[in-house]
Amino acid sequence: MRVVVTGAAGFLGSHLTDRLIAEGHHVIGLDNLVTGDVRNIAHLAGHERFRFIFHDVTEYIYLDGPIDAILHFASPASPIDYLQIPIQTLKVGALGTHKALGLARAKKARFLLASTSEVYGDPLVHPQPEDYWGNVNPVGPRGCYDEAKRFAEAMTVAYRNFHQVDTRIIRIFNTYGPRMRANDGRIVPSLIGQALRGEPLTVFGDGSQTRSFCFVSDLIEGIYRLLLSDVVDPVNIGNPAEMTVMQFAKTIQRATGSMSTIIHKPLPTDDPKQRRPDISKAKRLLGWEPKISLDEGIAATIAYFRG
């Protein structure tokens, strides 16, 4: 296939690009490098089946030739990013999704939207199945990201129903691994970075809030299976193994051999108290479930940050 990946220089976009090329596909990567990093795709420079275009996907997208699939991964995805650039976050969720869907319609290409577990907000249902509508504060500090993704999903479904665009929607839960930015505000790189620098490990609130961590290679496998499937409704992809943030901080202490203490700071506004995917749909329809253990994935991620 000839595939377009928006956000190709980002954490997930670059891993997805690697997987597509490994499967024999041609990839056109688009990124304006607001949160992406060319170092994530530097190893692909000169590859005969990869082309990078510096482009803001909130502007009109024109590409020559046939396109078989468009995977829309362009978006800030960390609290620091979307709190610092809330308008850009909303624009890429709204205008960026509209432009990418327009390209899919023009090229008669399959479209896959990277959505997020944040569409569930601070959930009142646990674990979160795809038919849960969420508990989101649209005017809170996280609203720019949560509502951007909710709008993107609605736009994707509208293009499917009104323009018959062949669409897929993946809801991504906490994912970690190499190529994450060290200071992007997400829990995994933040705690690993603090541990390696010998700084106190920051836990917000009392640390009783829960998260579920999926290694990036497992996530990419789920995305690839969804792309090739006939499943048009949203699908959760994540690791259902749930742990508290305090437990995770202690895991990082052990894995890094850090003597850092743990300090507590106030819980951010609207920070989800629970986060765990119901992946029964992915198991049933895609034959997918995570394979990489937390210990294995954390070891690989720590090795990346040590480098």
Residue pairs with C-beta under 8 A, 6 or more apart in sequence:
1 20
1 25
1 26
1 68
1 69
2 25
2 26
2 28
2 65
2 66
2 67
2 68
3 20
3 25
3 26
3 27
3 28
3 67
3 68
3 69
3 70
3 71
4 27
4 28
4 29
4 30
4 63
4 67
4 69
4 70
4 71
4 100
4 103
4 109
5 13
5 16
5 17
5 20
5 27
5 28
5 29
5 30
5 71
5 73
6 13
6 30
6 31
6 57
6 70
6 71
6 72
6 73
6 74
6 96
6 100
7 13
7 30
7 31
7 36
7 72
7 73
7 74
7 75
7 114
8 14
8 16
8 17
8 27
8 29
8 30
8 31
8 36
8 41
8 52
8 73
9 29
9 31
9 33
9 36
9 37
9 38
9 40
9 41
9 52
10 31
10 35
10 36
10 37
10 40
10 73
10 74
10 77
11 40
11 77
11 177
11 179
11 180
11 181
11 216
12 73
12 77
12 114
12 172
12 175
12 216
12 219
12 220
13 29
13 31
13 36
13 40
13 73
13 74
14 36
14 40
14 41
14 179
15 177
15 179
15 216
15 217
15 220
16 71
16 73
16 220
16 223
16 224
17 27
17 29
17 41
17 44
17 50
18 44
19 220
19 224
20 27
20 224
21 27
21 44
21 47
21 49
21 50
23 224
24 49
25 49
26 49
26 50
26 51
27 49
27 50
27 51
28 51
28 52
28 53
28 63
28 67
29 41
29 50
29 51
29 52
29 53
30 53
30 55
30 57
30 61
30 74
31 52
31 54
31 55
31 74
32 54
32 55
32 56
32 57
32 74
33 54
34 76
34 85
34 88
35 76
35 77
35 78
35 81
35 181
35 184
37 179
37 181
38 52
40 179
41 50
41 52
44 50
44 52
55 61
57 72
57 74
57 92
57 96
57 99
57 100
58 91
58 92
58 95
58 96
58 99
59 99
60 99
60 102
61 99
61 100
61 102
61 103
63 103
63 107
66 107
67 103
67 104
67 107
67 109
68 109
68 110
69 109
69 110
69 111
69 112
69 227
70 100
70 103
70 104
70 107
70 109
70 110
70 111
70 112
71 112
71 114
71 223
71 227
72 96
72 97
72 100
72 111
72 112
72 113
72 114
72 152
73 114
74 92
74 96
74 100
75 89
75 92
75 93
75 96
75 114
75 145
75 148
75 149
76 82
76 85
76 88
76 89
76 92
76 145
77 116
77 145
77 186
78 181
78 184
78 185
78 186
79 142
79 185
79 186
79 268
80 183
80 184
80 185
81 89
81 184
81 185
82 89
82 142
82 144
82 145
83 141
86 144
87 144
89 144
89 145
89 148
90 144
90 147
90 148
92 148
93 145
93 147
93 148
93 149
93 151
93 152
94 148
94 151
94 152
94 155
97 113
97 151
97 152
97 155
97 156
98 155
100 111
101 111
101 155
101 156
101 159
101 165
101 167
103 109
104 110
104 111
104 159
104 165
104 166
104 167
105 159
105 163
105 165
109 166
110 166
110 167
110 168
110 227
111 156
111 159
111 165
111 166
111 167
111 168
112 167
112 168
112 169
112 170
112 223
112 226
112 227
113 152
113 153
113 156
113 167
113 168
113 169
113 170
114 170
114 172
114 223
115 149
115 152
115 153
115 169
115 170
115 171
115 172
115 234
116 145
116 149
116 171
116 172
117 128
117 171
117 172
117 173
117 174
117 236
117 238
117 275
117 277
118 142
118 145
118 146
118 149
118 272
119 134
119 136
119 146
119 149
119 150
119 153
119 171
120 128
120 132
120 134
120 135
120 136
120 272
121 134
121 135
121 136
121 137
121 146
121 270
121 272
122 135
122 136
122 137
122 270
122 271
122 272
122 273
123 132
123 134
123 135
123 272
123 274
123 275
124 135
125 132
126 274
126 276
127 240
127 242
127 276
127 277
127 278
128 236
128 275
128 276
128 277
128 278
129 236
129 278
129 280
129 281
130 171
130 233
130 234
130 235
130 236
130 278
130 281
134 150
136 143
136 146
136 147
136 150
137 143
137 146
137 270
138 146
138 147
140 269
140 270
141 268
141 269
141 270
142 269
142 270
143 270
153 169
153 234
156 167
156 169
157 167
157 169
159 165
159 167
160 166
160 167
160 232
166 232
167 232
168 226
168 227
168 229
168 231
168 232
168 235
169 232
169 233
169 234
169 235
170 222
170 223
170 226
170 234
170 235
170 237
171 234
171 235
171 236
171 237
171 277
172 219
172 237
172 238
173 212
173 214
173 236
173 237
173 238
173 239
173 275
173 276
173 277
174 186
174 187
174 188
174 211
174 212
174 213
174 214
174 238
174 239
174 275
175 213
175 214
175 215
175 216
175 219
175 238
176 186
176 188
176 189
176 213
176 214
176 215
176 216
176 297
176 298
176 301
177 215
177 216
177 217
177 297
177 300
177 301
177 304
178 216
178 300
178 301
178 304
179 216
179 304
180 186
180 188
180 189
180 301
181 189
182 189
182 193
182 305
183 189
183 190
183 193
184 190
187 211
187 245
187 248
188 213
188 301
189 305
190 202
191 201
191 202
191 248
191 249
191 252
192 252
192 256
192 298
192 301
192 302
192 305
193 305
194 200
194 201
194 202
194 260
195 201
195 252
195 253
195 256
195 258
195 260
196 256
196 258
196 302
196 305
196 306
198 258
198 259
198 260
199 260
200 260
200 261
200 262
200 263
201 249
201 252
201 253
201 258
201 260
201 261
201 262
201 263
202 263
202 264
202 265
203 245
203 246
203 249
203 262
203 263
203 264
203 265
204 245
204 264
204 265
204 266
204 267
204 268
204 271
205 245
205 264
205 266
205 267
205 271
206 246
206 264
207 244
207 245
207 246
207 247
207 249
207 262
207 264
208 244
208 245
208 246
208 273
209 244
209 245
209 267
209 271
209 272
209 273
209 274
209 275
210 242
210 243
210 244
210 245
210 273
210 274
210 275
210 276
211 242
211 243
211 245
211 248
211 275
212 238
212 239
212 240
212 241
212 242
212 243
212 275
212 276
212 277
213 239
213 241
213 243
213 248
213 294
213 297
214 237
214 238
214 239
214 290
215 239
215 290
215 292
215 296
215 297
215 300
217 292
218 239
218 290
218 291
218 292
219 237
219 238
221 288
222 235
222 237
222 282
222 286
222 288
223 237
225 286
225 287
225 288
226 235
226 237
226 286
229 285
229 286
231 285
231 286
235 281
235 282
235 285
235 286
236 277
236 278
236 279
236 281
236 282
237 277
237 279
237 282
237 288
238 276
238 277
238 279
238 290
239 277
239 290
240 276
240 277
240 278
240 279
241 290
241 294
242 274
242 275
242 276
243 251
246 262
249 262
250 262
251 294
251 298
252 258
252 298
253 260
253 262
255 295
255 298
255 299
255 302
256 302
279 288
279 289
282 288
282 289
283 289
